């Protein structure tokens, strides 16, 4: 078989049938990574048994939400990828929102608490990441205000700054200072707050 033939040949009929049964292995002995990609492509292209069914989409949504909290947009995208029609997805989301199983405000608060308390991110970073998962601006702002209102933001920033000032890193070194400021900005702290923290650090 010529080089070109070897690289354009696809899986056999038996492999396709095996994939549809959930057991596709492809050319695993020769290339396990390639077979994994092929298996994923086959599985993602399968349609759900009842793509138009709101009840089926609702049931799938409940299963997904039982594993972790999701925003409306995140769940919408997952249901669409599963193969449900837009009408079925919209109907399922409406039911889930009505029962409060799907609640962007609750998701936003939980997300903000984790990002602030565990990852020690600032307001701006949390707001950006909430927007990235589809949380509406006003909902995100309310969640961030509530969560950060219960925190000492100055202490959060000072702790982040202290972690940067290790192993010979100093604010007196212009290059170090620029890197620290950029890192803290990426972490979600405002420039004004960073300048105040640096000034306080220098006054100590």
Rosetta blueprint (number, residue, H / E / L):
1 X L
2 X L
3 X H
4 X H
5 X H
6 X H
7 X H
8 X H
9 X L
10 X L
11 X L
12 X L
13 X H
14 X H
15 X H
16 X H
17 X H
18 X H
19 X H
20 X H
21 X L
22 X L
23 X L
24 X L
25 X L
26 X L
27 X L
28 X L
29 X L
30 X L
31 X L
32 X H
33 X H
34 X H
35 X H
36 X H
37 X H
38 X H
39 X H
40 X H
41 X H
42 X H
43 X H
44 X H
45 X H
46 X L
47 X L
48 X L
49 X L
50 X L
51 X L
52 X L
53 X L
54 X H
55 X H
56 X H
57 X H
58 X H
59 X H
60 X H
61 X H
62 X H
63 X H
64 X H
65 X H
66 X H
67 X H
68 X L
69 X L
70 X L
71 X L
72 X H
73 X H
74 X H
75 X H
76 X H
77 X H
78 X H
79 X H
80 X H
81 X H
82 X H
83 X L
84 X L
85 X L
86 X H
87 X H
88 X H
89 X H
90 X H
91 X H
92 X H
93 X H
94 X H
95 X H
96 X H
97 X H
98 X H
99 X L
100 X L
101 X L
102 X L
103 X L
104 X H
105 X H
106 X H
107 X H
108 X H
109 X H
110 X H
111 X H
112 X H
113 X H
114 X H
115 X H
116 X H
117 X H
118 X L
119 X L
120 X L
121 X L
122 X L
123 X H
124 X H
125 X H
126 X H
127 X H
128 X H
129 X H
130 X H
131 X H
132 X H
133 X L
134 X L
135 X L
136 X L
137 X H
138 X H
139 X H
140 X H
141 X H
142 X H
143 X H
144 X H
145 X H
146 X H
147 X H
148 X H
149 X H
150 X L
151 X L
152 X L
153 X H
154 X H
155 X H
156 X H
157 X H
158 X H
159 X H
160 X H
161 X H
162 X H
163 X H
164 X H
165 X L
166 X L
167 X L
168 X L
169 X L
170 X L
171 X L
172 X L
173 X L
174 X H
175 X H
176 X H
177 X H
178 X H
179 X H
180 X H
181 X H
182 X H
183 X H
184 X H
185 X H
186 X H
187 X L
188 X L
189 X L
190 X L
191 X H
192 X H
193 X H
194 X H
195 X H
196 X H
197 X H
198 X H
199 X H
200 X H
201 X H
202 X H
203 X H
204 X L
